[in-house]
Amino acid sequence: MAPVLSCRGLVKRFGERTAVDQVGFEVSKGETYGLLGPNGAGKTTTISMICGLLAGDAGTVQIDGFDIASDPKAAKSALGFVPQDLALYPDLTGAENLTFFARLHGISGKRLESRVGSVLDVVGLADRRDDRTEDYSGGMKRRLNIGVGLLNEPKLLILDEPTVGVDPQSRTAILDSVEALGGTGMAVVYTTHYMEEAERLCDRLAIMDQGKMIAEGTRRELVEKVGDNDRIRLRIVGDGEGASRLLDDIDGVVFATAADGMVEVACRSAHTLLPSVVAAVGQAEARIESVELIEPDLESVFLALTGKALRD
């Protein structure tokens, strides 16, 4: 199946500074693809090039098979873009805002009414459709902003930091909406400063730093790339030292330690090895009271690859 989005060799320079340096990736139907990187990494510049808002110095972008440079109208008809900054008219109601932007897409008649109603349902604002947006909370404005990007039923939706500055309740609503969109088959590109959002939403991720893509893959692939171990933490009653010696002999266990009624096992794949770990503890005539599986998170991967925290 052809990808919905295909980027190849994107380059953008501002004077002597290269903001985007040979960036390329693909996003398939139904896939949510995350772009992670600190401020100045080149995420927003990359997004602007994909959307045709900024001309690149090199590279190609195809959306639904159409080249953004040579056939921008066809490419943009398959694209929905939700920028960081709100693009709404505060003196219009929620429905009036959506109606205005829908007409810019050439949507009219019964389809116009249907799309406005459907989008309001998706972003959870149907009950506030007739309220002026200046009276909306910050989170509600963000949700309406996402709604504008959905009006043309895009095959690719790009969300650039959509939860910045919103309250926890609205943030949860936004994440629920994005999860649902991926389930409908829409391809989604999602940039964020929040690791927990990337962990929850993204099927694959790219880590950008200083204009370059320095790593790409699923969460598990990225963790394996930096070599961090899973951990199995056991609370046991009985011979912990004996259990740790038996655990050390299991293929795939890096090391095992025992102290104060706890046994900790470092290994490559905790879920795969757990039955063997439980069996070994039983052979040591110990009883397991609790088990905790701990996998390395994206924050540790990001720190290992870039030497800085995501928000730096």
N, C-alpha and C positions, 0 to 999 in steps of 0.2 A: 504494500500500500504506500503510495506516494505521501511524503510528509506534507502537513498543512503549511508549515513554515520551514524554509531552508535558507540559511545564511552561510555565505562562503567568503572568507578572507576579508572581512570588514576592517577598513582602516580609516581613521579620521585624525587629522592633525590640526592643531591651532598654533600657527607659527612654528616654533621649534619643538613644541610639546606634542607628543603622540598620545591622544586621549583614548583611542581604540586601536589595538595593534593585532591584526590578523585574527579577528574573532569569527568563529563559525560554529553553528550548531543547527540541529533539526528538532522539530516538535511534531508529533503525530496526533492524529485525531483522538480525542479523549484523554490526552496526556496533559498533566500540569507540570511545567518546566520552571524551575526556580533559578533566578539570577541573584547570587549573593556576593556582597563585596562591601568594603568600607567606603565612606564618602570619598569621591574622587577616583573610584576604581574604574569608571567608564560605563557603568550600567545605564544611566539615563541617556548618555550619548549614543550607546548601542541601540536602545529602544527608539530614540528619535530617528536614527537611520533606518531601522526596520519599518517605521511608520511613514517614511518619506518626508518627515519634517525637516530633515537635515541631510544634505547631500554628502556622500562619503567620498573619500579620495581614492578608494579602491574597494573591490568586493561586489557581491551580488546578493539581492534579497528576493526570494520568491514566496508569495503568499497564495495558497491554493493553485499553484502552478503558474501564476502571473508575476512577471517581473515588476518590482516597484518603480524602477527607473524608466523602462520602455513602455509599460502598460499600467500607469499608476491608477487609473480609474477602476479597472477591473480588480487590481490587487486590493485597493482600499475598500471596495464593495464587500470584500470578504473579511474585513478587519474591524474590530472594535477596540478603541483605545481609551483607557481611563488614566489621565495624568495625575501627578501628585497634587497639583493645584486644582481647586474646585473650579469648574467651568459651568456655573449656574447663574441665573438671573434672580436675585433675591426678592424682587417685587412681583414675581410670577409664582403661581402655585406649583406644587409638584407636577400635577397633570399638565399644566400649561408649559412648564419647562420641557417635559418630555415631548409634548406636541410640537413645540418649536423645533427641537433638534430632529424629530422624526421627519418633519417636512423638509429639512435640509437634506435628508437622505432620499427625498422623493416619495416618501410614504404618504398616502392620502386615503380618503374614503373610509370604507369599513375596516380595511387593514390598519389604518392609523388608529382608530378607536380600539381595535383588538390588541395592537402592540403596546399601546400606552397602558391598558388595563393589565395585560400579561406581565409587563415589566414591573409595574407597581406591586403586583403579587409576589414576584420573584424577590424583590428587595425589601419586602415587608412594609410597604408604605401605603397600601390601599386605603387604610382608614384615615390617612392624612393627605389624600390626593388634592383636596381643595384648600389646604392651608398654604399660605405664602411661605416660601422657603426661608425667608429671613427669620421666621419663627421656628424653624427646625433646629434641633440640637446639632452639634458638630458631627455626631455619628450618623444622624439621619441625612445630613447633607452628603456625607461620604457615600452612603448607600444609594442616594439618588444619582450621584455622580457615576456610580457603577451602572445604574440603570440606563443612563444616556448611552453608554458604550454597548448596551445589549439591544438597542432599538432595531438595528438592521439585521438582527439574527446572524451575527458574524460566525465564521468558521474558526477564526482566531481572535481571542480576547487578550489584550495586553494590559496588565494592571501594574502600575508603577507606585509602589509604597501606598496601597489603598487604605491602610489602617493607622496611618500616622496621626496622632493627636486625638484618637477617639476613645470613648469610655469603654470599659470592659464588656458591657452588654452589647453595644453596637459592634464591637470588634468580633465577638462571638457570632453575631448575626451575619457579618460580612464573610467570615470564614465558612460558615454553614452554606452561604450562597455560592461561594467559589467551589466548594466541594460538590455541590449539586450540579453546577455547570459542567464540571469535568465528567460527571456521570451521564450527562446528555450527549456526550461525544464531542463537545467543543474543545479545541486545543487552547490552552491557557499558558501565557508567559507571565510569571509573577516575580516581581522584585520586592525584597523586604529587608528590614533591619532586624527582624525578630526570628531567631533560630527556631522557636517553638512553632511558628507559622510554617516555616519551611519543612520542619519535621512532619507536621500534620498534613500538609497539602500536596507536597511535590513528589511526583513519581521519579523524576531525575533532577539533578541540580548541576549548575556550573558555578565555580568560585572564580571571581574576577579580582585582580589586583594590579594596579598601575597599568590599566588598559589591556591586560592580557588575560585570557582564560588559562588558569593554572591547574585546574582539575575539573573533571566532569564525570558524572555517573550517578547511580542510585546512592542512597544513603549508605547502604552496606558496602558498595564498591569504594566509596570515598574513605570510609573507616578502614577498610583493608589496605588502601593505598598508603596510609600513614602508619599502619602496623599496630594500632592500638588493640589491646586484648579485651574480650568479653570477660566478665567476672561472674562467678557463681558464689553467692554468700550463703552459708548454711549455719543455722543455730542448731547445735547437737547436744545430746546428753550421752556421755560415754567417752571412749578413747579417741580424743581429737587428734593426738599425735600419730596414733596408729592409722587413723583414717587418712591423714595428710600424706603419710608415706605410701599408702596404697594408691592414692589419687595421683601422686607424682609419676606413677608407672603407666598411667593411661595415655595412650597415643592421642596427641592433640592438646594435652594439658601442658602449659608452660611452666607453672609452678603451683604448689599448694602450701598454705600456711595454716597453723592452728594456734589459737590463743583465746583464753577466757571464754570457753564454750562456743567459739565461733571458728569455722573453717572457711577460708577464702581460696577459691580456685581461679587462676588466670588461665584462659584458654582461647582458642580461635573461634569456636562456635558453641556458645553455651547451650542453645536449644538442642543441638545434635548430641552433645556429650552428656546432657543431664541424666538420661537413664543409666549410663555407665557410672556416673558420679554417685548416684543414689545406691547402686549395687555395691560399689566399693565401700561406702560408709557402712552398709549392712554387714559386709564381711569383717569389718573392724569391730563388730559388736557395739555399734553406736546407734542412737536413735535420732532421726531428724525431726526437729520441732518446727522449723520454718525454712523456706527457700526463697532467695531473692536473685533474680537474673538482672545483671547490670550491663548494658551495652554502651560503648563509647558514643557520645553525642556529637552533633555537628559543630558545636562550639569548640570541642577539643580538636576536631579535624581542621577547622578554620584557623585556630591558633597555630597548629603545627605547620600549615601550609603558608600562612601569611606572616606569622610572627606578631599578629595584632588581633584585638577583639573586633567583632563585626562593626561595632558602633564607633570605632576609632576614626 
